[in-house]
Amino acid sequence: MYNFFYNFNFIGKNNNLIGVLDNFATTEEIDIMIKRTMSSFYDLYLKRGSDRILLTGSTYQIDLNEYFQYKDRADVEFYVRSISNNYVLETEITGDKLILSPTSVNGFSFLSVIAKVPDKDIFIETVLEVINPTELYEDFEIADLESSQISWTHAGEAQWMITEGQSFMGDRSLRSGEIGPGQESEIRIELDLQEPGTLIFAYKTSLRPYYDKLNFYIDDLNISETESPDLWTGNNDWRLMSFNIRAGKRSLRWIYNRTSTTIYYYDYTAWIDMVVIPDKFDPLSSIDDETNIIKGASLNAYPNPFNPNTTINFQINERDIAELLIFDIKGRQVAEVFKGQLDKGMHSFEFDGSRLSSGIYYSVLKYGDKFLTNKLILAK
């Protein structure tokens, strides 16, 4: 008995090779390739056939010109052709931009987006693998706090405000209010967590040593009192912090205190930036059958924060194909640590972040049609 393997070449306009399929291709794959070949005669070409995206903000905007090539915008129409799990994200196309909005449900979904010749069943397709970890973060690259996806509350004699010129990542951060002797400026977040999670933020101080101080509280515990006073007063460059916080109602407070009675002629200030909080939703509470969380599995890293190497550990509950990926805070994939078949049990992989800049990253374990995510802090 002989096994024959064939490759089928699809030739488009000007004898350009559009793509290749083998004799095991499905009917749908052949149909998509035929449409892609026909699209070339309308000067419509595919630039990128697939991509991975991690939804790390309230919205994610994709420029479809990075995926499709065409001569005239009037000669192409963009559509979302299919979505495998519409519980985890919402989509909208405006002009040549695709807007992805995460829901409160953790999940993983394949998204088919097409560029189509008007009035004809001719199109090209890109497939996006979209992961929604439903983490909330604020980098303060906004006009004011009212535009934030996180609810902030002010207290004290002066409000915190968004400012330019100081930032852990980007151009803007949140700075303390201008206060007088014996006064304070407070900003807080109130959370109701269904599950434990990780809080991350960066801070910087330019304060009068020992007389002025930035205090950070989780509930009634003053975290800044558990460390050296030098780290929360005086001049400190940006410092990235990470804390595990318990489920339930939690209060997070940043308070700039002035204990000195001296009138200053220098603008002493504290800043915070890149605040990442676990969101308050229970992803398995209502539609368990539709979510993509891996039950009976785990994902963590040690050390974390790290510089520049960390070991990523995870446990899977059955033998399957697995992928371990790294994404930055903007949702772009920056590394593929592992891809292949793994047995049931514990596994460890070394990740080298030496070529990356300091900041917050996500490790993502894709396992079958499920996934897990874990935040990583690279602090160089």
Phi, psi and omega per residue, in radians:
M1 nan 2.303 -3.075
Y2 -1.889 2.456 3.031
N3 -1.893 2.109 -3.115
F4 -1.887 2.326 3.121
F5 -2.051 2.248 -3.119
Y6 -2.161 2.572 2.952
N7 -1.956 2.342 3.131
F8 -1.914 2.086 3.119
N9 -1.595 2.376 3.114
F10 -1.913 2.013 -3.043
I11 -1.839 2.237 -3.105
G12 -1.886 -2.642 -3.099
K13 -1.023 2.460 3.129
N14 1.017 0.528 3.101
N15 1.042 0.485 3.090
N16 -1.402 2.416 3.077
L17 -1.307 2.065 -3.120
I18 -1.563 -0.695 -3.133
G19 -3.060 3.006 -3.118
V20 -2.345 2.352 3.036
L21 -2.226 2.595 3.061
D22 -1.640 3.121 -3.046
N23 -1.333 0.017 3.052
F24 -1.695 0.054 -3.135
A25 -1.100 2.509 3.120
T26 -1.369 2.911 3.099
T27 -1.043 -0.703 -3.140
E28 -1.153 -0.717 3.113
E29 -1.089 -0.697 3.107
I30 -1.147 -0.739 3.141
D31 -1.098 -0.737 3.124
I32 -1.116 -0.699 -3.130
M33 -1.197 -0.649 3.090
I34 -1.096 -0.778 3.124
K35 -1.127 -0.663 3.101
R36 -1.127 -0.690 3.107
T37 -1.145 -0.779 3.125
M38 -1.108 -0.561 -3.139
S39 -1.094 -0.505 -3.112
S40 -1.100 -0.502 3.119
F41 -1.295 -0.132 3.021
Y42 -1.932 0.335 3.119
D43 1.011 0.660 3.107
L44 -2.040 2.069 -3.028
Y45 -2.276 2.720 3.115
L46 -1.651 2.181 3.115
K47 -1.647 -0.614 3.139
R48 -2.538 2.071 -3.020
G49 -1.514 -0.212 3.137
S50 -2.790 2.825 3.129
D51 -2.855 2.781 3.048
R52 -2.038 2.386 -3.088
I53 -2.371 2.316 3.034
L54 -1.886 2.148 -3.114
L55 -1.438 1.837 -3.085
T56 -1.937 -0.028 3.133
G57 -2.286 -3.010 -3.128
S58 -1.250 -0.500 3.042
T59 -2.529 2.747 3.092
Y60 -2.345 2.079 -3.090
Q61 -1.816 2.245 -3.120
I62 -1.999 2.246 3.048
D63 -1.471 1.924 -3.067
L64 -1.189 -0.246 3.064
N65 -1.177 -0.288 3.078
E66 -1.370 -0.209 -3.082
Y67 -1.997 -0.469 -3.085
F68 -2.220 2.538 3.101
Q69 -2.086 2.322 -3.132
Y70 -2.682 2.830 -3.115
K71 -1.472 -0.795 -3.035
D72 -2.265 2.218 -3.132
R73 -1.028 -0.532 -3.127
A74 -1.207 -0.262 -3.092
D75 -1.698 0.240 -3.112
V76 -2.504 2.545 3.060
E77 -2.185 2.435 -3.135
F78 -1.853 2.396 3.113
Y79 -2.490 2.639 2.874
V80 -1.523 1.940 -3.038
R81 -1.372 -0.692 -3.140
S82 -2.798 2.748 3.073
I83 -2.480 2.207 -3.002
S84 -1.343 -0.460 -3.136
N85 -2.513 1.627 -3.068
N86 -1.427 0.105 3.056
Y87 -1.364 -0.409 -2.977
V88 -1.683 -0.254 3.136
L89 -2.756 2.774 3.035
E90 -2.046 2.577 -3.069
T91 -2.170 2.643 3.054
E92 -2.678 2.385 3.068
I93 -1.933 2.163 3.095
T94 -2.179 1.898 -3.071
G95 1.109 -2.153 3.108
D96 -1.821 0.429 3.120
K97 -2.030 2.354 3.031
L98 -1.814 2.143 -3.123
I99 -1.835 2.123 3.089
L100 -1.897 2.246 3.134
S101 -2.129 2.077 3.132
P102 -1.231 2.580 3.014
T103 -1.647 -2.997 3.121
S104 -1.478 0.122 -3.072
V105 -1.872 2.129 3.000
N106 -1.051 2.501 3.091
G107 3.060 3.105 -3.091
F108 -2.341 2.385 -3.092
S109 -2.580 2.502 2.949
F110 -1.595 2.331 -3.101
L111 -2.161 2.075 3.105
S112 -1.695 2.115 3.126
V113 -2.089 2.322 -3.096
I114 -2.135 2.615 2.925
A115 -1.904 2.117 -2.924
K116 -2.093 2.494 2.988
V117 -1.285 2.176 -3.085
P118 -0.966 2.401 3.051
D119 1.142 0.259 3.107
K120 -2.387 2.624 3.094
D121 -1.513 0.999 -3.122
I122 -2.275 2.163 -3.084
F123 -2.758 2.897 2.970
I124 -2.092 2.698 -2.972
E125 -2.297 2.409 2.917
T126 -2.078 2.539 -3.114
V127 -2.030 2.127 3.141
L128 -1.802 2.287 3.005
E129 -1.683 1.935 -3.001
V130 -1.942 2.235 3.107
I131 -1.988 2.283 3.094
N132 -1.983 1.763 3.108
P133 -1.460 -0.146 -3.132
T134 0.946 0.588 2.959
E135 -1.477 2.527 3.093
L136 -1.831 2.429 3.038
Y137 -2.538 2.724 3.093
E138 -2.324 2.105 3.101
D139 -1.800 0.043 3.043
F140 1.108 0.352 3.020
E141 -1.466 0.950 -3.093
I142 -2.354 2.968 -3.079
A143 -1.303 -0.697 -3.102
D144 -2.728 2.949 -3.083
L145 -1.179 -0.423 3.090
E146 -1.099 -0.359 3.128
S147 -1.546 -0.047 -3.090
S148 -1.280 2.601 3.053
Q149 -1.403 -0.140 3.075
I150 -1.830 2.449 3.126
S151 -1.492 2.072 -3.112
W152 -1.913 2.567 3.103
T153 -2.228 2.343 3.131
H154 -1.686 2.677 3.002
A155 -2.680 2.936 -3.127
G156 1.581 -2.955 -3.034
E157 -1.477 -0.254 -3.116
A158 -2.580 2.487 -3.094
Q159 -1.483 2.565 2.945
W160 -1.225 2.675 -3.081
M161 -2.549 2.692 3.081
I162 -1.327 2.368 -3.092
T163 -2.401 2.722 3.066
E164 -1.791 2.807 3.062
G165 1.729 -0.327 3.048
Q166 -2.285 2.221 -3.126
S167 -2.828 2.457 3.015
F168 -1.295 -0.714 3.063
M169 -2.493 2.137 3.118
G170 1.824 -2.507 -3.064
D171 -2.076 -0.312 -3.005
R172 -2.245 2.833 3.068
S173 -2.660 -3.123 3.098
L174 -1.870 2.173 -3.091
R175 -1.978 2.673 3.124
S176 -1.204 2.767 3.106
G177 -1.317 2.825 3.125
E178 -1.456 2.055 -3.039
I179 -2.189 2.823 3.122
G180 -1.770 -3.087 -3.131
P181 -0.987 2.346 3.101
G182 1.300 0.187 -3.114
Q183 -1.886 3.007 3.095
E184 -2.538 2.747 3.108
S185 -2.251 2.112 -3.010
E186 -2.177 2.483 2.980
I187 -2.296 2.470 -3.072
R188 -2.516 2.804 3.028
I189 -2.247 2.358 3.048
E190 -1.891 2.227 -3.095
L191 -2.123 2.677 2.990
D192 -2.273 1.618 -2.990
L193 -1.604 2.241 3.055
Q194 -1.381 -0.422 -3.124
E195 -2.420 2.721 3.041
P196 -1.060 2.748 -3.138
G197 -2.762 -3.036 -3.102
T198 -2.050 2.265 3.050
L199 -1.783 2.360 3.101
I200 -2.299 2.406 2.963
F201 -2.753 2.811 3.053
A202 -2.003 2.564 3.090
Y203 -2.472 2.795 3.106
K204 -2.523 2.521 3.114
T205 -2.225 2.499 2.949
S206 -2.378 1.400 -2.948
L207 -2.208 2.820 3.030
R208 -1.247 2.124 -3.024
P209 -0.990 2.308 3.014
Y210 1.268 -0.475 3.109
Y211 -1.500 -0.604 3.128
D212 -2.017 2.606 -3.063
K213 -2.702 2.552 2.937
L214 -1.671 2.155 3.091
N215 -1.914 2.350 3.069
F216 -2.091 2.236 -3.106
Y217 -2.051 2.420 2.819
I218 -1.925 1.949 -2.967
D219 1.004 -2.155 -3.116
D220 -1.715 0.060 -3.128
L221 -1.571 2.088 3.099
N222 -1.467 1.756 -3.074
I223 -1.103 -0.628 -3.099
S224 -1.141 -0.371 3.095
E225 -1.373 -0.219 -3.131
T226 -1.569 -0.051 -3.138
E227 -2.116 3.078 3.087
S228 -1.058 2.344 3.126
P229 -1.007 -0.483 -3.123
D230 -1.086 -0.385 -3.091
L231 -1.402 -0.239 -3.062
W232 -2.161 0.119 3.081
T233 -2.441 2.953 -3.092
G234 1.238 -2.658 -3.115
N235 -1.779 2.008 3.077
N236 -2.258 2.229 3.063
D237 -1.251 3.044 -3.066
W238 -0.920 2.304 -3.127
R239 -2.283 2.228 -3.093
L240 -1.671 2.248 -3.071
M241 -2.053 2.654 3.113
S242 -2.492 2.310 -3.122
F243 -2.421 2.412 2.959
N244 -1.479 2.280 -3.134
I245 -2.163 2.533 -3.043
R246 -1.342 2.792 3.040
A247 -1.180 2.810 -3.139
G248 1.903 -2.929 -3.139
K249 -1.390 2.120 -3.091
R250 -2.191 2.521 3.096
S251 -2.103 2.195 3.118
L252 -1.990 2.171 -3.061
R253 -2.315 2.363 2.983
W254 -2.009 2.095 -3.046
I255 -2.233 2.109 3.023
Y256 -1.635 2.066 -3.114
N257 -1.927 2.411 2.971
R258 -2.000 1.922 -3.139
T259 -1.642 -0.310 -3.123
S260 -1.273 2.569 3.068
T261 -1.665 0.040 -3.124
T262 -1.354 2.441 3.046
I263 -1.453 2.178 -3.085
Y264 -1.613 2.582 2.992
Y265 -1.924 0.263 3.118
Y266 -2.201 2.439 -3.087
D267 -1.456 1.569 3.069
Y268 -1.334 2.417 -2.966
T269 -2.587 2.652 2.931
A270 -2.134 2.555 -3.135
W271 -2.233 2.620 2.909
I272 -2.265 2.712 -3.107
D273 -2.736 2.866 3.069
M274 0.793 1.117 3.123
V275 -1.534 2.052 3.138
V276 -2.021 2.129 -3.119
I277 -2.145 2.589 2.984
P278 -1.212 2.367 -3.098
D279 -1.353 2.875 -2.934
K280 -1.595 0.091 -3.056
F281 -1.591 2.567 3.045
D282 -1.644 1.858 -3.009
P283 -1.163 -0.300 -3.089
L284 -1.861 0.225 -2.977
S285 -1.359 -0.496 -2.970
S286 -2.211 -0.607 -3.043
I287 -2.321 1.019 -3.036
D288 -0.945 -0.639 -3.078
D289 -1.205 -0.348 -3.048
E290 -1.720 -0.175 -3.099
T291 -1.473 2.930 -3.055
N292 -2.096 0.447 3.132
I293 -1.324 2.450 3.132
I294 -1.464 1.951 3.093
K295 -1.390 2.467 3.106
G296 1.328 0.276 -3.138
A297 -2.172 2.912 -3.129
S298 -2.561 2.777 3.136
L299 -2.615 2.154 3.097
N300 -2.684 3.035 -3.123
A301 -2.466 2.573 3.062
Y302 -2.564 2.316 -0.085
P303 -1.302 2.805 3.107
N304 -2.756 1.835 0.212
P305 -1.143 2.799 -3.081
F306 -2.463 2.826 3.096
N307 -2.858 1.959 -0.254
P308 -1.724 0.039 -3.041
N309 -1.950 2.511 3.013
T310 -2.493 2.739 3.090
T311 -1.841 2.124 3.135
I312 -1.667 2.134 -3.101
N313 -1.978 2.445 3.054
F314 -2.671 2.760 3.114
Q315 -2.134 2.313 3.066
I316 -2.089 2.663 -2.966
N317 -1.729 0.027 3.035
E318 -2.862 2.798 -3.137
R319 -1.194 2.263 -3.130
D320 -2.951 3.035 3.034
I321 -1.327 2.311 -3.126
A322 -2.302 2.617 3.043
E323 -2.288 2.329 3.059
L324 -2.001 1.988 -3.000
L325 -2.117 2.726 3.077
I326 -2.122 2.277 3.096
F327 -2.110 2.639 3.036
D328 -1.518 -3.138 -3.032
I329 -1.195 -0.326 3.111
K330 -1.551 -0.012 3.073
G331 1.628 0.140 -3.131
R332 -1.608 2.358 3.101
Q333 -1.247 2.252 -3.117
V334 -2.018 -0.245 -3.137
A335 -2.802 2.606 2.961
E336 -2.031 1.922 -3.068
V337 -1.397 -0.713 -3.109
F338 -2.718 2.556 3.000
K339 -2.603 2.119 -3.136
G340 2.858 -3.014 -3.110
Q341 -1.585 2.385 3.139
L342 -2.236 2.585 3.058
D343 -1.402 2.864 3.038
K344 -1.055 2.468 3.077
G345 2.194 -2.840 -3.095
M346 -1.519 2.501 3.104
H347 -2.470 2.603 -3.140
S348 -2.361 2.420 3.100
F349 -2.408 2.416 3.100
E350 -1.437 2.361 3.051
F351 -2.091 2.232 -3.138
D352 -1.820 1.979 -3.133
G353 -1.760 0.378 -3.041
S354 -1.110 -0.488 -3.123
R355 -1.561 -0.018 -3.131
L356 -1.779 2.741 3.091
S357 -1.510 2.821 3.109
S358 -1.013 2.534 3.116
G359 2.712 -2.933 -3.110
I360 -1.757 2.322 3.115
Y361 -2.283 2.915 3.072
Y362 -2.124 2.279 2.875
S363 -1.591 2.370 -3.099
V364 -2.226 2.129 3.057
L365 -1.759 1.968 3.029
K366 -1.711 2.232 -2.983
Y367 -2.501 1.791 -2.978
G368 1.133 -2.190 3.073
D369 -1.852 0.386 3.134
K370 -1.997 3.035 3.104
F371 -2.752 2.793 2.962
L372 -2.359 2.608 3.068
T373 -2.251 2.691 3.095
N374 -2.640 2.353 -3.141
K375 -1.355 2.452 3.067
L376 -2.115 2.516 3.116
I377 -2.089 1.999 3.067
L378 -1.689 1.950 -3.069
A379 -2.090 1.677 -3.116
K380 -1.560 nan nan
